[in-house]
Amino acid sequence: MEHALSGVKVLDLSLNLPGLYLAWLMACMGAQVLKVENPVGGDYSRGITSQGDEESPYFPALNRGKKSLALNLKDPAGRDILLRLLKDYDVLLEGFRPGVMARLGLEHSVLSRVQPRLIHLSISGYGQQGSLAGRAGHDINYLALAGVLDTTGSREGGLAIPGVQIADLAGGSLLGLSGVLAALYQRERTGKGQHVDTAMFDGSVSMATMVWAGVQAGLDAPRPAGMTLNGARPCYNLYRTKGGGWFSLGALEPKFWQIFCEALERPDLLSKQFAGQEVIEEVAAIFAGRTRDEWTDFWAGYDACCEPVLSMPEAVASSLVRERGMVEQDPQGVQLACPLKMSASPLAPTEPPPALGQDTAEVLTGLGLSQTEIEDMAERGVVGLA
């Protein structure tokens, strides 16, 4: 069986998490991904480490299965090489601030003239147009301006920074990938490519669609522990256990709350599923009576949406993660595997991440450049060779 994206060729100009993760997912599905990196330093994940000159652990995780072309796009010769490559590629992915591609002479109008079938994806913080289009930002900023951070925290009122980059990954990577795949599908009918504008801020706002409906209707208060799904109700909450562990309770539907109450032999709680702080404290006192492991054993026999809160190392080592094939071993250690599973489209075999410029010579030779020309370009800093 062939891979879902066999035959799709991607030029990945991205430097940060949203584009790197998106391109990795495409590589997992069989796309041929060529990283286009600055000869000096490469993408930012190569240099993120707290151990001096030690190799970054982040680059291998995000760049498995890709090739690397070290190319200076600020040099006219480097720009010309990219434009020559376009004729053989389906997707160009970049995460520059709006205006950078134009300054490089690589705006969408130029790209589409060279390759009318090209899908050009731009991932940015605030989109290609708007008052903040050129403003710097990170995940925490997009979530802050989208109203998401203001609802994230404890019932004591303190805000919290999510442990996973929600705006980057859900608002940037996954929505960007949705746009690219839709554009590829449309191209099959029209023969034409297009520009996909994905803003992490837009994605963060959109993810609050259901939450906003409840707030607008007056059903929830937009604050930490003020809404049904962030800690305002006994049936959907986090509870500390004896010894300091935590348990999650997600008995949102009445049938699960009924199972929860019956398992605890607490029929008096049946009518209090959506009560307030007083009942939350009652349930908290129940959970405080046993350790997390004791509760894990107890709830294993009931379908009540009640599960232990695991640390990340515990989760990665769990039997569930391994049953689902969500880990794989490579020279860097245990890596998290691709989450996509399709019955008629096997994932591509995992290949190691590329060294900076590892495939430069091969790519340039494919364009018809001689060894002498390649070496000359390397001396002038136009390209980098591994």
C-alpha positions in Angstrom: 0.0 0.0 0.0 1.2 3.5 -0.8 1.5 6.3 1.7 -1.3 8.9 1.8 0.9 11.7 0.6 3.2 9.7 -1.7 4.3 11.9 -4.6 3.7 15.2 -2.7 6.9 17.3 -2.5 7.2 20.0 0.2 9.7 22.8 0.6 9.8 23.6 4.3 11.2 27.1 5.0 9.9 27.2 8.6 12.1 27.9 11.6 9.8 27.3 14.5 7.6 24.7 16.1 4.3 25.2 14.1 5.8 24.7 10.7 8.3 22.0 11.8 5.6 19.9 13.4 3.3 20.3 10.4 6.0 19.3 8.0 6.9 16.3 10.1 3.3 15.1 10.0 3.4 15.4 6.2 6.6 13.4 6.1 5.0 10.7 8.3 2.3 10.4 5.6 4.8 9.9 2.9 5.5 13.4 1.6 9.0 14.2 0.5 10.0 17.2 2.7 13.1 19.3 1.9 14.1 21.7 4.7 15.5 24.9 3.3 17.7 26.3 6.1 20.1 29.2 6.5 23.7 27.8 6.1 24.6 29.5 9.4 22.7 27.8 12.3 19.8 26.2 10.4 16.3 26.2 11.9 16.0 27.4 15.5 15.4 24.0 17.0 19.0 23.0 16.2 20.3 25.5 18.7 17.8 25.1 21.6 19.7 23.5 24.4 20.8 24.4 27.9 23.9 22.2 27.7 26.3 24.5 25.8 27.5 22.8 22.6 25.6 19.6 23.3 23.2 18.6 20.5 19.6 19.9 20.8 17.1 17.3 21.7 14.3 19.3 20.0 15.6 19.1 16.4 15.6 15.3 16.1 12.0 15.2 17.5 10.7 17.6 15.0 12.7 16.8 11.8 12.6 13.1 11.4 12.2 11.9 7.8 13.2 15.2 6.2 16.1 16.3 4.0 18.2 19.5 4.4 19.2 22.1 1.8 21.4 24.8 3.4 20.5 27.9 1.3 21.0 31.6 1.9 17.7 33.1 0.6 19.1 36.7 1.2 21.6 36.1 -1.6 20.1 36.5 -5.1 21.7 33.3 -6.2 20.0 31.5 -3.3 16.7 33.0 -4.3 17.2 31.9 -7.9 17.9 28.3 -6.7 14.6 28.2 -4.7 12.6 29.5 -7.7 14.2 26.8 -9.9 13.2 24.1 -7.3 9.6 25.3 -7.2 8.8 23.8 -10.6 9.1 20.4 -9.1 7.3 21.0 -5.8 3.7 21.0 -4.6 3.8 22.9 -1.3 6.0 25.7 0.1 5.6 26.2 3.9 7.0 29.2 5.7 6.5 30.8 9.1 8.1 34.3 8.5 6.5 37.5 9.7 4.4 39.0 7.0 6.5 41.1 4.6 9.6 38.9 4.9 8.9 36.8 1.8 8.3 40.0 -0.2 11.6 41.5 0.9 13.3 38.3 -0.3 11.5 38.7 -3.6 9.5 35.5 -2.9 6.0 36.9 -2.4 3.1 34.6 -3.4 2.6 36.4 -6.8 6.2 35.6 -7.7 5.9 32.0 -6.5 2.7 31.3 -8.3 4.0 32.7 -11.6 6.8 30.2 -11.4 4.6 27.3 -10.2 0.9 28.0 -10.7 0.0 24.7 -9.0 1.9 25.6 -5.8 0.2 25.6 -2.4 1.9 28.3 -0.4 1.2 28.1 3.3 2.1 31.0 5.6 1.9 30.5 9.3 2.1 33.7 11.3 1.1 35.0 14.7 -1.6 37.5 13.6 -2.1 36.8 9.9 -1.0 38.4 6.7 -3.2 41.5 7.1 -4.3 43.5 10.2 -2.9 46.0 12.7 -0.7 43.4 14.4 0.4 41.6 11.3 4.1 42.6 11.7 4.2 42.2 15.5 6.3 39.6 17.2 4.6 37.0 19.4 4.7 33.5 20.8 2.1 30.9 22.0 1.5 32.7 25.3 0.8 36.0 23.6 -1.7 34.6 21.1 -3.6 32.7 23.8 -3.6 35.9 25.9 -5.1 38.1 23.2 -7.6 35.4 22.3 -9.1 35.3 25.8 -7.9 31.8 26.4 -5.3 32.4 29.1 -7.8 34.4 31.2 -9.9 31.2 31.6 -7.0 28.9 32.4 -5.9 28.5 36.1 -7.0 27.5 39.5 -10.2 28.2 41.4 -8.1 30.5 43.7 -7.9 32.8 40.8 -4.3 32.4 39.6 -3.7 32.1 35.9 -1.6 29.3 34.4 0.5 28.8 31.3 -0.5 25.5 29.5 2.2 22.9 29.4 1.7 22.3 25.7 1.9 25.0 23.0 -1.8 25.2 22.1 -1.7 28.1 19.7 1.4 26.9 18.0 0.3 23.3 17.4 -3.5 23.4 17.2 -3.9 27.0 15.9 -0.8 26.8 13.6 0.3 23.3 12.8 -3.0 21.4 12.6 -5.2 24.2 11.1 -2.4 24.9 8.7 -2.2 21.3 7.7 -6.0 21.2 7.2 -5.7 24.2 4.8 -2.8 22.6 2.9 -4.7 19.3 2.5 -7.9 21.0 1.4 -5.9 23.1 -1.1 -4.3 20.0 -2.5 -7.7 18.4 -2.9 -9.1 21.4 -4.6 -6.1 21.6 -6.9 -7.0 18.1 -8.2 -10.2 19.6 -9.6 -8.9 23.0 -10.7 -5.3 22.5 -11.5 -4.5 25.7 -9.6 -2.6 26.3 -6.4 -3.3 29.0 -3.8 -2.0 30.9 -0.8 -3.1 29.6 2.6 -3.0 32.2 5.4 -2.9 30.6 8.8 -2.8 32.8 11.9 -2.1 31.3 15.3 -4.2 34.0 16.9 -7.2 33.2 14.6 -6.8 29.5 15.5 -6.8 30.3 19.3 -9.9 32.4 19.0 -11.7 29.7 16.9 -10.9 27.0 19.4 -13.0 28.8 21.9 -16.1 28.5 19.7 -18.1 26.3 22.1 -16.8 28.1 25.2 -17.9 31.5 23.8 -21.4 30.2 23.0 -21.8 29.3 26.7 -20.4 32.6 27.9 -22.5 34.6 25.5 -25.6 32.8 26.7 -24.8 33.6 30.3 -24.2 29.9 31.2 -20.6 30.3 32.2 -18.3 33.0 33.6 -15.2 33.5 31.5 -12.6 33.0 34.3 -10.5 30.3 35.8 -12.9 27.7 37.5 -15.8 29.8 36.3 -17.0 27.5 33.5 -18.4 24.0 33.3 -15.3 22.6 31.6 -12.6 24.4 33.6 -13.5 23.6 37.2 -16.8 25.3 38.2 -18.7 22.0 38.6 -18.1 18.9 40.7 -18.6 16.5 37.8 -15.7 17.9 35.7 -12.8 18.7 37.9 -9.4 17.9 39.2 -9.0 16.5 42.8 -6.0 16.1 44.9 -5.5 12.6 46.4 -3.8 11.4 49.6 -0.1 11.8 49.3 -0.2 14.6 46.8 -1.3 13.0 43.5 -4.2 14.1 41.4 -7.3 12.6 39.8 -9.4 13.8 36.9 -13.1 13.4 36.9 -15.0 14.0 33.6 -18.5 12.7 34.5 -20.2 15.3 32.3 -23.1 13.1 31.1 -25.7 12.1 33.7 -25.0 8.4 33.2 -21.4 8.8 34.1 -22.2 10.9 37.2 -24.7 8.3 38.3 -22.0 5.5 38.0 -19.6 7.8 39.9 -22.1 8.3 42.8 -23.2 4.7 42.9 -19.6 3.4 43.0 -18.9 5.6 46.0 -22.3 4.7 47.6 -23.2 8.4 47.7 -26.8 8.6 46.4 -27.0 12.0 48.1 -24.7 13.5 45.4 -26.9 12.4 42.4 -28.8 15.6 42.2 -25.7 17.8 42.7 -23.8 17.1 39.5 -23.7 20.7 38.4 -23.6 22.3 41.9 -20.9 24.7 43.1 -18.0 25.1 45.4 -19.6 23.4 48.4 -20.1 20.1 46.6 -16.7 20.4 44.9 -15.3 20.4 48.4 -17.3 17.4 49.4 -16.0 15.4 46.4 -12.5 16.7 47.2 -12.7 15.3 50.7 -13.6 11.9 49.2 -10.6 11.9 46.9 -8.3 13.0 49.7 -9.1 9.8 51.5 -7.0 7.5 49.2 -3.8 7.7 47.2 -3.8 8.1 43.5 -2.8 4.5 43.0 -5.5 3.3 45.3 -8.1 5.3 43.3 -6.6 4.0 40.0 -7.3 0.5 41.2 -10.7 1.4 42.4 -11.9 3.2 39.3 -10.5 0.6 36.9 -13.8 -1.3 37.5 -16.1 1.6 36.6 -16.8 3.4 33.4 -17.1 6.8 35.1 -14.6 9.0 33.2 -12.3 9.0 36.2 -8.6 8.7 35.5 -5.3 9.5 37.3 -3.3 12.5 36.3 0.1 11.1 35.1 3.4 12.9 34.8 4.7 13.1 31.3 7.4 10.4 32.0 4.7 8.2 33.5 2.4 8.7 30.5 5.2 7.9 28.0 6.1 4.7 29.9 2.4 3.6 30.2 1.0 0.5 28.6 -1.6 2.6 26.9 0.9 4.7 25.0 2.7 1.6 23.9 -0.5 -0.2 22.9 -1.3 2.7 20.7 2.1 2.7 19.1 2.8 6.3 20.3 6.5 5.8 21.1 9.5 4.7 19.0 13.2 4.2 19.8 15.9 6.0 17.9 19.6 7.0 18.6 18.3 10.0 20.6 16.2 7.8 22.9 12.5 7.4 23.1 10.6 9.7 20.7 6.9 10.3 20.5 5.5 8.7 17.3 3.1 10.0 14.6 -0.5 9.9 15.9 -2.1 9.3 12.5 -3.5 5.9 11.8 -5.2 5.1 8.5 -6.3 1.6 7.4 -5.2 1.9 3.8 -2.3 4.3 4.1 0.7 3.1 6.2 3.0 5.6 7.7 6.4 6.2 6.1 9.3 4.5 7.9 11.0 6.8 10.4 14.2 8.2 9.0 16.8 10.1 11.2 16.9 13.9 11.1 19.3 15.5 8.6 22.5 17.2 9.3 22.5 20.9 8.2 23.1 20.9 4.5 23.2 17.1 4.3 21.4 17.0 1.0 22.6 20.3 -0.6 24.9 18.7 -3.1 22.3 16.1 -4.2 19.7 18.8 -4.7 21.9 21.2 -6.6 23.3 18.4 -8.8 19.7 17.5 -9.6 19.3 21.1 -10.9 22.2 20.6 -13.3 24.9 22.4 -11.3 28.5 21.0 -11.5 30.6 20.1 -8.6 32.8 23.2 -9.3 29.7 25.5 -9.3 28.5 24.0 -6.0 31.8 24.4 -4.3 32.0 28.0 -5.5 28.6 28.7 -4.1 29.6 27.2 -0.8 32.7 29.4 -0.7 30.5 32.5 -1.3 28.1 31.5 1.4 25.2 30.9 -0.9 24.8 27.3 0.1 26.1 25.1 2.9 27.5 21.6 2.6 27.4 19.0 5.4 
